């Protein structure tokens, strides 16, 4: 069976490598040899084996009836969307790691795949090498998924881990992440929470079986997290993590991406560095946790190749994924109840005590500040009570 790879960057070269490295084992799993016939990229790679199959023209792939499966690992919305749509309409299966494309057009592309008796698989779009899409679509179909709570961005988790472990400030930790290849030169999508929000939109769409728009998800990144915030969290014997939350209550769905202070009673507490974890709560199965490498060349490529094998085993047989195009209206995140960690100038201590329901006062030895954790309250109540305070920092917390 012939395969084409769109894009020969980090993930694309990883897909090519995994297909060669595990060739015989993959053939047994797929039921036949999988051969890379084309790799599409605008660049040249002199001296590398990929040159034998390199093309610069997508039409070479689209118009070749011998190509059954395409791995789309270009990233971005365009031209990936155009290429994917044309490939599916031509009856070719597409496997992707492209979370931007899936979050925006997943419903449409799944429908087209069903109509054309082929498949659109996207296991690698959430959690890198961690299997989570297929378990939701296949293994947990007997359950009503009540909640998914996860760390699904390795860049931000690495930064927060380094700030906690070595007392680095945000800019120092970000530079180190970039130097080590864990963050892009332009890290905005990661540190502002957009990458995690796209993945959250995919998971929320799957568990609701209808479209959840990324732009509708409350999203707060980590750019405002300081070394002082980390120090206060440490005094609470807690850590700050960027948490993706999907919670379904009484027919309503809440979805958010934001920093959260958690203690060691939370299973995500020890998920450090570039690792990711996804916690799933079903009404029958209870709590499950998926943990592993959430990014990186070979872990992500492993998930893409896993989808390629699945596509090979279901050639011209559509594997149904329910994801209706109707947009789901998300519930207001301010209805959810949290404690809130708050820092204000020391001069406002008495004002804070009179307006807020304070549970714990926190002293991290930082002069000129008064810091505390509130009793649990809705976001709406917090906004009302804190409206007259000059807030230096505010972070949701779950410490019970």
PAVOLUM-225578 format. One line per 3 residues: number of its first residue (from 1); their letters; for each residue z, x, y negated of C-alpha. Coordinates in steps of 0.5 Angstrom, whole numbers. Example, Ala and Ser with C-alpha at 12.3 -4.5 7.8 and 13.67 -1.06 7.14 Angstrom:
// PAVOLUM-225578
1 = as = 16/25/9  14/27/2 $
// end
This chain:
// PAVOLUM-225578
1 = xxx = 0/0/0  -2/3/-7  3/3/-13 $
4 = xxx = 1/5/-20  7/7/-25  6/5/-32 $
7 = xxx = 10/11/-36  12/18/-34  18/19/-38 $
10 = xxx = 25/20/-35  25/14/-31  17/14/-29 $
13 = xxx = 18/21/-27  24/19/-23  20/13/-19 $
16 = xxx = 15/18/-17  20/23/-15  24/18/-11 $
19 = xxx = 18/16/-8  16/23/-5  23/25/-4 $
22 = xxx = 25/19/1  17/18/3  18/17/11 $
25 = xxx = 25/13/10  22/8/5  16/7/9 $
28 = xxx = 20/5/15  24/0/10  17/-3/7 $
31 = xxx = 14/-3/14  8/1/11  7/8/7 $
34 = xxx = 7/7/0  2/11/-4  2/13/-12 $
37 = xxx = -5/12/-13  -4/12/-21  1/14/-26 $
40 = xxx = -1/12/-33  1/16/-39  -2/18/-46 $
43 = xxx = 0/25/-45  -2/31/-40  2/34/-35 $
46 = xxx = -1/41/-34  1/44/-27  4/38/-25 $
49 = xxx = 2/34/-18  2/28/-22  -4/30/-26 $
52 = xxx = -8/28/-19  -7/21/-20  -6/21/-28 $
55 = xxx = -10/16/-32  -10/14/-39  -13/7/-39 $
58 = xxx = -9/1/-36  -16/-2/-34  -17/3/-28 $
61 = xxx = -10/0/-25  -12/-7/-27  -19/-7/-24 $
64 = xxx = -17/-4/-18  -16/-9/-12  -13/-4/-8 $
67 = xxx = -7/-3/-13  -2/-8/-10  5/-6/-14 $
70 = xxx = 6/-4/-21  12/0/-24  13/-2/-31 $
73 = xxx = 18/4/-34  15/4/-41  20/1/-45 $
76 = xxx = 20/-3/-51  16/-10/-52  9/-8/-53 $
79 = xxx = 4/-6/-50  9/-7/-44  9/-14/-44 $
82 = xxx = 1/-15/-45  0/-10/-39  5/-14/-35 $
85 = xxx = 2/-21/-36  -5/-18/-34  -2/-15/-28 $
88 = xxx = 1/-21/-26  -5/-26/-27  -9/-21/-23 $
91 = xxx = -4/-22/-17  0/-16/-17  7/-15/-17 $
94 = xxx = 11/-12/-22  18/-8/-22  21/-6/-28 $
97 = xxx = 27/-3/-32  25/-6/-39  31/-10/-41 $
100 = xxx = 28/-11/-48  22/-14/-44  26/-18/-39 $
103 = xxx = 31/-21/-44  25/-24/-48  20/-26/-43 $
106 = xxx = 23/-26/-37  23/-34/-36  15/-34/-38 $
109 = xxx = 14/-28/-33  17/-31/-27  14/-37/-28 $
112 = xxx = 7/-33/-28  9/-29/-22  10/-36/-18 $
115 = xxx = 4/-39/-20  0/-33/-18  4/-32/-11 $
118 = xxx = 7/-25/-13  13/-23/-16  17/-20/-22 $
121 = xxx = 23/-16/-20  28/-13/-25  34/-10/-22 $
124 = xxx = 34/-4/-26  34/-7/-32  42/-8/-32 $
127 = xxx = 46/-3/-30  41/2/-28  43/4/-20 $
130 = xxx = 48/-1/-19  45/-7/-15  47/-14/-19 $
133 = xxx = 41/-18/-20  39/-19/-13  47/-20/-11 $
136 = xxx = 47/-26/-17  40/-28/-14  41/-28/-7 $
139 = xxx = 48/-27/-5  52/-31/-9  48/-37/-9 $
142 = xxx = 53/-41/-6  58/-40/-12  59/-42/-19 $
145 = xxx = 59/-36/-23  65/-37/-28  65/-30/-31 $
148 = xxx = 62/-24/-32  65/-18/-35  62/-11/-35 $
151 = xxx = 61/-4/-38  54/-4/-38  52/2/-43 $
154 = xxx = 53/9/-41  52/12/-48  58/8/-51 $
157 = xxx = 63/9/-45  62/16/-46  63/17/-53 $
160 = xxx = 69/12/-52  72/17/-46  71/23/-50 $
163 = xxx = 74/20/-56  80/18/-52  80/24/-48 $
166 = xxx = 79/30/-53  81/27/-59  74/27/-62 $
169 = xxx = 72/23/-68  66/18/-67  61/23/-70 $
172 = xxx = 63/29/-66  63/25/-59  56/22/-61 $
175 = xxx = 53/29/-62  56/31/-56  53/25/-52 $
178 = xxx = 46/27/-55  47/34/-54  48/33/-46 $
181 = xxx = 42/28/-46  47/21/-46  44/19/-52 $
184 = xxx = 38/18/-56  36/22/-62  36/15/-65 $
187 = xxx = 42/12/-62  42/5/-66  41/0/-60 $
190 = xxx = 47/3/-56  52/4/-61  51/-2/-65 $
193 = xxx = 51/-6/-58  44/-8/-58  42/-5/-51 $
196 = xxx = 49/-8/-48  47/-15/-51  40/-15/-48 $
199 = xxx = 43/-14/-41  48/-19/-43  42/-24/-44 $
202 = xxx = 39/-23/-38  45/-24/-34  47/-30/-38 $
205 = xxx = 40/-33/-37  41/-32/-29  48/-35/-28 $
208 = xxx = 46/-41/-33  39/-41/-30  36/-42/-37 $
211 = xxx = 34/-38/-43  40/-34/-47  37/-31/-53 $
214 = xxx = 40/-24/-54  40/-26/-62  45/-31/-60 $
217 = xxx = 50/-27/-57  56/-25/-61  55/-17/-62 $
220 = xxx = 59/-12/-65  58/-4/-63  63/2/-63 $
223 = xxx = 61/5/-70  67/3/-73  72/5/-68 $
226 = xxx = 76/11/-71  80/17/-68  86/13/-71 $
229 = xxx = 84/7/-67  84/11/-61  91/14/-62 $
232 = xxx = 94/7/-63  91/4/-57  94/10/-53 $
235 = xxx = 101/9/-56  100/2/-53  98/6/-46 $
238 = xxx = 91/2/-47  84/4/-48  78/2/-52 $
241 = xxx = 72/0/-48  65/-4/-50  66/-10/-46 $
244 = xxx = 60/-15/-45  63/-22/-43  60/-28/-40 $
247 = xxx = 65/-34/-39  63/-41/-37  68/-46/-38 $
250 = xxx = 67/-54/-38  60/-54/-38  60/-49/-44 $
253 = xxx = 58/-41/-44  61/-36/-48  57/-29/-49 $
256 = xxx = 59/-23/-53  59/-16/-53  65/-12/-57 $
259 = xxx = 70/-7/-57  76/-9/-53  83/-6/-52 $
262 = xxx = 85/-6/-45  91/-3/-41  91/-1/-34 $
265 = xxx = 92/-8/-31  84/-9/-32  80/-6/-27 $
268 = xxx = 75/-3/-32  80/1/-35  78/7/-31 $
271 = xxx = 71/6/-32  70/13/-36  64/17/-38 $
274 = xxx = 57/15/-37  59/10/-31  58/3/-31 $
277 = xxx = 62/-3/-28  60/-11/-27  66/-15/-25 $
280 = xxx = 64/-22/-23  68/-28/-22  65/-34/-17 $
283 = xxx = 69/-40/-16  69/-39/-8  68/-32/-7 $
286 = xxx = 73/-30/-13  73/-23/-16  68/-18/-14 $
289 = xxx = 66/-11/-18  60/-7/-18  61/0/-20 $
292 = xxx = 56/6/-21  51/10/-25  49/5/-30 $
295 = xxx = 43/10/-33  40/16/-31  33/19/-28 $
298 = xxx = 34/18/-21  40/12/-21  35/8/-25 $
301 = xxx = 29/10/-21  33/8/-14  33/1/-17 $
304 = xxx = 26/1/-19  24/3/-12  28/-2/-9 $
307 = xxx = 25/-7/-12  18/-4/-10  20/-4/-3 $
310 = xxx = 22/-11/-4  15/-13/-7  12/-9/-1 $
313 = xxx = 16/-14/4  14/-20/0  6/-19/-2 $
316 = xxx = 3/-25/-4  10/-29/-3  14/-31/-9 $
319 = xxx = 21/-30/-9  24/-35/-13  28/-34/-19 $
322 = xxx = 31/-40/-23  30/-38/-30  28/-44/-34 $
325 = xxx = 25/-43/-41  29/-48/-45  34/-44/-49 $
328 = xxx = 41/-45/-48  46/-46/-54  52/-42/-53 $
331 = xxx = 59/-44/-55  62/-41/-61  66/-34/-59 $
334 = xxx = 71/-36/-64  74/-41/-59  76/-36/-55 $
337 = xxx = 83/-34/-55  85/-26/-55  90/-22/-58 $
340 = xxx = 88/-18/-64  90/-11/-66  90/-10/-73 $
343 = xxx = 91/-4/-78  93/-6/-86  95/-1/-91 $
346 = xxx = 103/0/-91  103/-4/-98  101/-10/-94 $
349 = xxx = 106/-10/-89  111/-16/-91  104/-20/-93 $
352 = xxx = 102/-19/-86  109/-21/-83  109/-27/-86 $
355 = xxx = 102/-29/-85  101/-27/-78  104/-28/-71 $
358 = xxx = 106/-21/-69  107/-19/-62  108/-12/-62 $
361 = xxx = 108/-7/-68  105/0/-67  107/6/-70 $
364 = xxx = 102/12/-68  105/17/-74  99/15/-79 $
367 = xxx = 102/15/-86  100/9/-91  99/4/-85 $
370 = xxx = 102/-2/-82  99/-3/-75  101/-9/-70 $
373 = xxx = 98/-13/-64  98/-21/-65  100/-26/-61 $
376 = xxx = 94/-29/-57  90/-34/-62  83/-36/-62 $
379 = xxx = 78/-32/-67  78/-38/-72  86/-38/-72 $
382 = xxx = 86/-31/-73  80/-31/-79  85/-36/-83 $
385 = xxx = 91/-32/-82  88/-26/-84  84/-28/-90 $
388 = xxx = 88/-25/-95  90/-19/-92  86/-12/-93 $
391 = xxx = 84/-10/-86  82/-3/-84  81/-5/-77 $
394 = xxx = 81/-11/-73  80/-10/-65  80/-16/-60 $
397 = xxx = 86/-14/-55  88/-16/-48  94/-13/-46 $
400 = x = 98/-18/-42 $
// end
